[in-house]
Amino acid sequence: MSEPLLIDRQPLGSGQAEHWTLNDPASRNALSPALAEALQAACARAQGDPALRAIVLQGAGGTFCAGGSLGGFAQQIGQPLAPGQADPLQPMNRGFGRLLQDLCALPQILLAAVDGPAMGGGLGLVCCADLVLATPRAVFATPEVTLGIVPAQIAPFVQRRLGDARARRWLLSGHRVDAAQAQADGLVNAVAADLGAAVAEQLQAWAGSAPAAVAATKRLLNMPLEHGLDAWLDTAAQAFAQSLRGPEAAAGLAAFAARRPAPWSLP
C-alpha cells in the first residue's frame, strides 16, 4: 500500500521547504483516518523543525481532496443512539478539527496548491493555508448540507477565510465554485495555468522572510480564531454526529449514491 502522504524536502534560502502531497488518487485523496494521522504527524514534526521555512500542501492525481471519508461512519448513518449512550461520532469528527487547528498553528508559511476538486473537508484544509494558488481546473464546494450533514469542523475556518456573508453563501448552499469565482470571493489568491511555476515563484518570494518573525506573526493572526475555538468545535462535533444519525443524512447520502435528487430538493 502506498504512503497516504508524500513529503519532498527542498532547499529554500538558508533553510528548506517541503511539499506535502495527499496521495490516494483512487479515493480522490479523501481524508481517510490514515491520511489524517499522517498529516497530524507531519504537523507535529514541523513544529519542532527550525530549518523548515515553508510547506506546500497539494494533492496527487489531478485532485486536491474530495473531503472527509464516511467509510468509518457507515454503520451509524441514520441510526439514533440508545438513551444515555455516548456518541463515538463526536470524538471522531472533533479529531478532524484538531488537524485543522494544527495546520493553522504551523510556524511555517503554508501554501495550498489546488488542482482539481477541493470538497468539504478538503476545502477546510485549503482555508488553513496562508496563501492559496489554484489552476483553472480547480473547483471548490461544501456539499454537506445537500447530503443532510453539518459542515461542522470546517465552518469556523471557512468563515475566517471568506468572511461571514460569503461563508454563509458557501456553507448553506453547497454550490460549486470555479477558480475564478473562488479568487473573487477571497479563497484563492491567484489562478495559474502552470501551478508548479507559480508555487516555485512564491516560495522564492518567501525566502527573504525571517522564520521567527513569520512564526510570531502567524501566532498574532491566529489569536481571534483560537479564542474560544475549542468550545466551538466541540459543539460542532455534536451537531455533526446528530446530523449523521438523523433521517436527512440517510436519505441524502442514499440519493447521492443512486445519483438521484435528495427528497428535499423535489417539488
VEXGUTI-73359 format. One record per residue (C-alpha): x, z, y; residue number from 0; residue in one letter. Coordinates in Angstrom, 2 decimals, always signed. Example, Ala and Ser with C-alpha at 12.3 -4.5 7.8 and 13.67 -1.06 7.14 Angstrom:
residues 2
+---------+---------+---------+-----+---+
!    east !      up !   north !   k ! r !
+---------+---------+---------+-----+---+
!  +12.30 !   +7.80 !   -4.50 !   0 ! A !
!  +13.67 !   +7.14 !   -1.06 !   1 ! S !
+---------+---------+---------+-----+---+
END
This chain:
residues 267
+---------+---------+---------+-----+---+
!    east !      up !   north !   k ! r !
+---------+---------+---------+-----+---+
!   +0.00 !   +0.00 !   +0.00 !   0 ! M !
!   +1.36 !   -0.92 !   +3.45 !   1 ! S !
!   +2.05 !   +1.67 !   +6.10 !   2 ! E !
!   -1.02 !   +2.23 !   +8.32 !   3 ! P !
!   +1.16 !   +2.49 !  +11.43 !   4 ! L !
!   +4.30 !   +0.42 !  +12.01 !   5 ! L !
!   +6.84 !   +1.74 !  +14.52 !   6 ! I !
!   +9.51 !   -0.50 !  +16.04 !   7 ! D !
!  +12.08 !   +1.05 !  +18.38 !   8 ! R !
!  +13.89 !   -1.00 !  +21.03 !   9 ! Q !
!  +16.25 !   -0.28 !  +23.95 !  10 ! P !
!  +14.76 !   +0.32 !  +27.40 !  11 ! L !
!  +17.11 !   +1.13 !  +30.25 !  12 ! G !
!  +19.05 !   +4.27 !  +29.34 !  13 ! S !
!  +16.53 !   +5.13 !  +26.62 !  14 ! G !
!  +14.18 !   +3.45 !  +24.20 !  15 ! Q !
!  +10.65 !   +2.10 !  +23.87 !  16 ! A !
!   +8.53 !   +1.98 !  +20.76 !  17 ! E !
!   +5.83 !   -0.42 !  +19.59 !  18 ! H !
!   +3.16 !   +1.34 !  +17.53 !  19 ! W !
!   +1.20 !   -1.25 !  +15.54 !  20 ! T !
!   -2.11 !   -0.36 !  +13.88 !  21 ! L !
!   -1.55 !   -2.06 !  +10.54 !  22 ! N !
!   -4.66 !   -2.54 !   +8.41 !  23 ! D !
!   -5.82 !   -6.10 !   +9.17 !  24 ! P !
!   -8.19 !   -6.11 !   +6.18 !  25 ! A !
!  -10.33 !   -3.46 !   +7.91 !  26 ! S !
!   -9.60 !   -4.89 !  +11.37 !  27 ! R !
!   -7.41 !   -1.82 !  +11.92 !  28 ! N !
!  -10.32 !   +0.61 !  +11.58 !  29 ! A !
!   -9.43 !   +4.23 !  +12.25 !  30 ! L !
!   -9.15 !   +5.49 !   +8.70 !  31 ! S !
!   -8.00 !   +9.08 !   +8.05 !  32 ! P !
!   -4.58 !   +7.72 !   +7.06 !  33 ! A !
!   -4.21 !   +5.76 !  +10.31 !  34 ! L !
!   -5.43 !   +8.66 !  +12.45 !  35 ! A !
!   -2.99 !  +11.03 !  +10.72 !  36 ! E !
!   -0.14 !   +8.58 !  +11.24 !  37 ! A !
!   -0.97 !   +8.30 !  +14.94 !  38 ! L !
!   -1.11 !  +12.08 !  +15.34 !  39 ! Q !
!   +2.23 !  +12.44 !  +13.57 !  40 ! A !
!   +3.75 !   +9.80 !  +15.86 !  41 ! A !
!   +2.40 !  +11.63 !  +18.92 !  42 ! C !
!   +3.86 !  +14.94 !  +17.72 !  43 ! A !
!   +7.26 !  +13.33 !  +17.17 !  44 ! R !
!   +7.18 !  +11.58 !  +20.55 !  45 ! A !
!   +6.51 !  +14.88 !  +22.33 !  46 ! Q !
!   +9.97 !  +16.07 !  +21.29 !  47 ! G !
!  +11.86 !  +12.81 !  +21.84 !  48 ! D !
!  +13.62 !  +12.81 !  +25.26 !  49 ! P !
!  +15.14 !   +9.38 !  +24.65 !  50 ! A !
!  +11.74 !   +7.71 !  +24.27 !  51 ! L !
!  +10.62 !   +6.23 !  +27.61 !  52 ! R !
!   +7.54 !   +4.12 !  +26.81 !  53 ! A !
!   +5.14 !   +3.36 !  +23.96 !  54 ! I !
!   +3.21 !   +0.14 !  +23.34 !  55 ! V !
!   +0.06 !   +0.54 !  +21.23 !  56 ! L !
!   -1.14 !   -2.67 !  +19.59 !  57 ! Q !
!   -2.98 !   -4.00 !  +16.54 !  58 ! G !
!   -1.93 !   -6.31 !  +13.72 !  59 ! A !
!   -3.71 !   -9.46 !  +12.60 !  60 ! G !
!   -5.41 !  -10.52 !  +15.82 !  61 ! G !
!   -7.50 !   -7.36 !  +16.19 !  62 ! T !
!   -6.71 !   -4.26 !  +18.20 !  63 ! F !
!   -9.05 !   -1.80 !  +16.46 !  64 ! C !
!  -12.56 !   -2.15 !  +15.03 !  65 ! A !
!  -13.31 !   +1.53 !  +15.68 !  66 ! G !
!  -13.90 !   +4.54 !  +13.51 !  67 ! G !
!  -14.25 !   +4.17 !   +9.76 !  68 ! S !
!  -17.53 !   +5.64 !   +8.49 !  69 ! L !
!  -16.44 !   +5.48 !   +4.85 !  70 ! G !
!  -15.86 !   +9.22 !   +4.64 !  71 ! G !
!  -19.32 !   +9.86 !   +6.12 !  72 ! F !
!  -21.32 !   +7.57 !   +3.80 !  73 ! A !
!  -22.97 !  +10.31 !   +1.76 !  74 ! Q !
!  -24.10 !  +12.19 !   +4.88 !  75 ! Q !
!  -25.74 !   +9.32 !   +6.78 !  76 ! I !
!  -29.40 !  +10.13 !   +7.30 !  77 ! G !
!  -29.15 !  +13.35 !   +5.27 !  78 ! Q !
!  -30.25 !  +16.53 !   +7.05 !  79 ! P !
!  -28.42 !  +19.81 !   +6.49 !  80 ! L !
!  -29.80 !  +22.68 !   +4.49 !  81 ! A !
!  -30.85 !  +25.62 !   +6.72 !  82 ! P !
!  -27.80 !  +27.63 !   +7.77 !  83 ! G !
!  -25.31 !  +25.12 !   +6.33 !  84 ! Q !
!  -22.19 !  +24.37 !   +8.39 !  85 ! A !
!  -21.81 !  +20.67 !   +9.04 !  86 ! D !
!  -18.48 !  +19.20 !   +7.81 !  87 ! P !
!  -19.04 !  +16.17 !  +10.04 !  88 ! L !
!  -18.31 !  +18.17 !  +13.17 !  89 ! Q !
!  -14.65 !  +19.04 !  +12.44 !  90 ! P !
!  -14.06 !  +15.52 !  +11.09 !  91 ! M !
!  -15.34 !  +13.98 !  +14.31 !  92 ! N !
!  -13.59 !  +16.55 !  +16.50 !  93 ! R !
!  -10.29 !  +15.65 !  +14.85 !  94 ! G !
!  -10.52 !  +12.18 !  +16.41 !  95 ! F !
!  -10.97 !  +13.80 !  +19.81 !  96 ! G !
!   -7.75 !  +15.73 !  +19.27 !  97 ! R !
!   -5.98 !  +12.44 !  +18.59 !  98 ! L !
!   -7.26 !  +11.06 !  +21.91 !  99 ! L !
!   -6.08 !  +14.24 !  +23.64 ! 100 ! Q !
!   -2.65 !  +13.87 !  +22.01 ! 101 ! D !
!   -2.36 !  +10.25 !  +23.19 ! 102 ! L !
!   -3.29 !  +11.20 !  +26.76 ! 103 ! C !
!   -0.79 !  +14.09 !  +26.67 ! 104 ! A !
!   +2.18 !  +11.91 !  +25.71 ! 105 ! L !
!   +5.02 !  +12.47 !  +28.21 ! 106 ! P !
!   +5.97 !   +8.80 !  +27.89 ! 107 ! Q !
!   +4.19 !   +5.90 !  +29.59 ! 108 ! I !
!   +1.59 !   +4.49 !  +27.16 ! 109 ! L !
!   +0.70 !   +0.79 !  +27.32 ! 110 ! L !
!   -2.19 !   -0.66 !  +25.30 ! 111 ! A !
!   -1.65 !   -4.32 !  +24.41 ! 112 ! A !
!   -5.04 !   -5.64 !  +23.31 ! 113 ! V !
!   -5.57 !   -8.88 !  +21.41 ! 114 ! D !
!   -8.97 !   -9.42 !  +19.82 ! 115 ! G !
!  -11.67 !   -6.76 !  +19.45 ! 116 ! P !
!  -11.34 !   -3.14 !  +20.59 ! 117 ! A !
!  -14.56 !   -1.46 !  +19.50 ! 118 ! M !
!  -15.91 !   +2.08 !  +19.58 ! 119 ! G !
!  -13.08 !   +4.42 !  +18.73 ! 120 ! G !
!  -10.67 !   +1.56 !  +19.37 ! 121 ! G !
!  -11.89 !   +1.46 !  +22.95 ! 122 ! L !
!  -11.24 !   +5.20 !  +23.06 ! 123 ! G !
!   -7.60 !   +4.53 !  +22.20 ! 124 ! L !
!   -7.40 !   +1.95 !  +24.98 ! 125 ! V !
!   -8.81 !   +4.43 !  +27.51 ! 126 ! C !
!   -5.93 !   +6.82 !  +26.78 ! 127 ! C !
!   -3.35 !   +4.29 !  +27.99 ! 128 ! A !
!   -1.65 !   +4.43 !  +31.37 ! 129 ! D !
!   -1.81 !   +0.64 !  +31.60 ! 130 ! L !
!   -3.80 !   -1.95 !  +29.63 ! 131 ! V !
!   -2.82 !   -5.58 !  +29.09 ! 132 ! L !
!   -5.12 !   -7.97 !  +27.23 ! 133 ! A !
!   -5.26 !  -11.55 !  +26.07 ! 134 ! T !
!   -8.22 !  -13.80 !  +26.96 ! 135 ! P !
!   -9.36 !  -13.29 !  +23.33 ! 136 ! R !
!   -9.82 !   -9.56 !  +23.81 ! 137 ! A !
!  -13.34 !   -8.19 !  +23.61 ! 138 ! V !
!  -14.47 !   -4.61 !  +24.17 ! 139 ! F !
!  -17.62 !   -2.68 !  +23.26 ! 140 ! A !
!  -19.02 !   +0.75 !  +22.47 ! 141 ! T !
!  -21.74 !   -0.27 !  +19.98 ! 142 ! P !
!  -22.50 !   +3.24 !  +18.69 ! 143 ! E !
!  -25.90 !   +3.65 !  +20.38 ! 144 ! V !
!  -27.08 !   +0.33 !  +18.91 ! 145 ! T !
!  -26.42 !   +1.87 !  +15.48 ! 146 ! L !
!  -28.16 !   +5.15 !  +16.21 ! 147 ! G !
!  -24.88 !   +7.05 !  +16.66 ! 148 ! I !
!  -23.48 !   +9.01 !  +19.61 ! 149 ! V !
!  -20.14 !   +7.74 !  +21.03 ! 150 ! P !
!  -19.15 !  +11.37 !  +21.06 ! 151 ! A !
!  -15.41 !  +11.83 !  +21.29 ! 152 ! Q !
!  -14.67 !   +8.73 !  +23.36 ! 153 ! I !
!  -17.27 !   +9.44 !  +26.09 ! 154 ! A !
!  -15.11 !  +11.57 !  +28.46 ! 155 ! P !
!  -12.16 !   +9.20 !  +28.13 ! 156 ! F !
!  -14.31 !   +6.15 !  +28.85 ! 157 ! V !
!  -15.86 !   +7.95 !  +31.81 ! 158 ! Q !
!  -12.46 !   +8.83 !  +33.24 ! 159 ! R !
!  -11.14 !   +5.29 !  +32.83 ! 160 ! R !
!  -14.18 !   +3.38 !  +34.12 ! 161 ! L !
!  -15.87 !   +5.87 !  +36.42 ! 162 ! G !
!  -19.31 !   +7.33 !  +35.82 ! 163 ! D !
!  -21.51 !   +4.34 !  +36.72 ! 164 ! A !
!  -19.60 !   +1.79 !  +34.64 ! 165 ! R !
!  -19.14 !   +4.22 !  +31.76 ! 166 ! A !
!  -22.90 !   +4.70 !  +31.59 ! 167 ! R !
!  -23.42 !   +0.93 !  +31.56 ! 168 ! R !
!  -20.94 !   +0.50 !  +28.71 ! 169 ! W !
!  -21.85 !   +3.55 !  +26.63 ! 170 ! L !
!  -25.65 !   +3.32 !  +26.91 ! 171 ! L !
!  -26.00 !   -0.40 !  +26.15 ! 172 ! S !
!  -23.25 !   -1.18 !  +23.64 ! 173 ! G !
!  -22.90 !   -4.69 !  +25.08 ! 174 ! H !
!  -19.75 !   -6.73 !  +24.51 ! 175 ! R !
!  -17.39 !   -7.25 !  +27.43 ! 176 ! V !
!  -14.79 !  -10.02 !  +27.62 ! 177 ! D !
!  -11.30 !   -9.56 !  +29.00 ! 178 ! A !
!  -12.14 !  -10.87 !  +32.47 ! 179 ! A !
!  -15.10 !   -8.52 !  +32.89 ! 180 ! Q !
!  -13.10 !   -5.62 !  +31.46 ! 181 ! A !
!  -10.49 !   -6.29 !  +34.14 ! 182 ! Q !
!  -13.18 !   -6.38 !  +36.83 ! 183 ! A !
!  -14.58 !   -3.08 !  +35.52 ! 184 ! D !
!  -11.16 !   -1.42 !  +35.69 ! 185 ! G !
!  -10.40 !   -1.04 !  +31.98 ! 186 ! L !
!   -7.81 !   -3.83 !  +31.83 ! 187 ! V !
!   -5.00 !   -4.06 !  +34.37 ! 188 ! N !
!   -4.04 !   -7.66 !  +33.65 ! 189 ! A !
!   -5.04 !  -10.53 !  +31.36 ! 190 ! V !
!   -2.18 !  -12.60 !  +29.96 ! 191 ! A !
!   -2.15 !  -15.52 !  +27.54 ! 192 ! A !
!   +1.37 !  -14.56 !  +26.42 ! 193 ! D !
!   +0.87 !  -10.88 !  +25.66 ! 194 ! L !
!   +4.38 !  -10.36 !  +24.32 ! 195 ! G !
!   +5.99 !  -11.66 !  +27.50 ! 196 ! A !
!   +3.65 !   -9.60 !  +29.69 ! 197 ! A !
!   +4.48 !   -6.44 !  +27.72 ! 198 ! V !
!   +8.21 !   -7.08 !  +27.95 ! 199 ! A !
!   +7.97 !   -7.64 !  +31.70 ! 200 ! E !
!   +6.04 !   -4.43 !  +32.19 ! 201 ! Q !
!   +8.48 !   -2.41 !  +30.09 ! 202 ! L !
!  +11.35 !   -3.64 !  +32.22 ! 203 ! Q !
!   +9.43 !   -2.67 !  +35.35 ! 204 ! A !
!   +9.23 !   +0.87 !  +33.99 ! 205 ! W !
!  +12.95 !   +1.09 !  +33.23 ! 206 ! A !
!  +13.50 !   +2.48 !  +36.74 ! 207 ! G !
!  +11.02 !   +5.36 !  +36.30 ! 208 ! S !
!  +12.69 !   +8.73 !  +35.70 ! 209 ! A !
!  +11.46 !  +10.22 !  +32.39 ! 210 ! P !
!  +10.99 !  +13.83 !  +33.55 ! 211 ! A !
!   +9.20 !  +12.68 !  +36.71 ! 212 ! A !
!   +6.91 !  +10.45 !  +34.65 ! 213 ! V !
!   +6.05 !  +13.34 !  +32.31 ! 214 ! A !
!   +5.32 !  +15.70 !  +35.21 ! 215 ! A !
!   +3.21 !  +13.09 !  +36.99 ! 216 ! T !
!   +1.15 !  +12.48 !  +33.85 ! 217 ! K !
!   +0.53 !  +16.22 !  +33.49 ! 218 ! R !
!   -0.84 !  +16.30 !  +37.04 ! 219 ! L !
!   -3.02 !  +13.26 !  +36.46 ! 220 ! L !
!   -4.42 !  +14.75 !  +33.24 ! 221 ! N !
!   -5.41 !  +18.06 !  +34.81 ! 222 ! M !
!   -9.00 !  +17.08 !  +35.75 ! 223 ! P !
!   -9.59 !  +15.69 !  +32.24 ! 224 ! L !
!   -8.14 !  +18.69 !  +30.45 ! 225 ! E !
!  -10.18 !  +21.25 !  +32.40 ! 226 ! H !
!  -13.00 !  +22.17 !  +30.03 ! 227 ! G !
!  -12.34 !  +19.18 !  +27.76 ! 228 ! L !
!  -12.17 !  +21.21 !  +24.54 ! 229 ! D !
!  -15.68 !  +22.58 !  +25.08 ! 230 ! A !
!  -16.92 !  +19.09 !  +25.98 ! 231 ! W !
!  -15.53 !  +17.56 !  +22.79 ! 232 ! L !
!  -16.77 !  +20.45 !  +20.64 ! 233 ! D !
!  -20.29 !  +19.79 !  +21.91 ! 234 ! T !
!  -19.78 !  +16.06 !  +21.40 ! 235 ! A !
!  -18.81 !  +16.60 !  +17.76 ! 236 ! A !
!  -22.07 !  +18.47 !  +17.21 ! 237 ! Q !
!  -24.04 !  +15.63 !  +18.82 ! 238 ! A !
!  -22.22 !  +13.08 !  +16.64 ! 239 ! F !
!  -22.96 !  +14.98 !  +13.44 ! 240 ! A !
!  -26.63 !  +15.39 !  +14.33 ! 241 ! Q !
!  -26.98 !  +11.69 !  +15.14 ! 242 ! S !
!  -25.29 !  +10.55 !  +11.93 ! 243 ! L !
!  -27.57 !  +12.76 !   +9.84 ! 244 ! R !
!  -30.69 !  +11.59 !  +11.68 ! 245 ! G !
!  -33.03 !   +8.72 !  +10.80 ! 246 ! P !
!  -31.79 !   +6.42 !  +13.58 ! 247 ! E !
!  -28.26 !   +6.18 !  +12.17 ! 248 ! A !
!  -29.58 !   +5.49 !   +8.67 ! 249 ! A !
!  -31.83 !   +2.72 !   +9.99 ! 250 ! A !
!  -29.32 !   +1.31 !  +12.44 ! 251 ! G !
!  -26.42 !   +1.11 !  +10.00 ! 252 ! L !
!  -28.66 !   -0.40 !   +7.31 ! 253 ! A !
!  -29.82 !   -3.04 !   +9.78 ! 254 ! A !
!  -26.23 !   -3.78 !  +10.80 ! 255 ! F !
!  -25.15 !   -4.18 !   +7.16 ! 256 ! A !
!  -28.09 !   -6.51 !   +6.49 ! 257 ! A !
!  -27.43 !   -8.48 !   +9.70 ! 258 ! R !
!  -30.95 !   -7.85 !  +10.99 ! 259 ! R !
!  -32.20 !   -6.24 !  +14.22 ! 260 ! P !
!  -32.45 !   -2.48 !  +14.35 ! 261 ! A !
!  -36.08 !   -1.28 !  +14.31 ! 262 ! P !
!  -35.96 !   -0.02 !  +17.91 ! 263 ! W !
!  -34.95 !   -3.47 !  +19.17 ! 264 ! S !
!  -38.08 !   -5.13 !  +17.79 ! 265 ! L !
!  -41.27 !   -5.54 !  +19.88 ! 266 ! P !
+---------+---------+---------+-----+---+
END
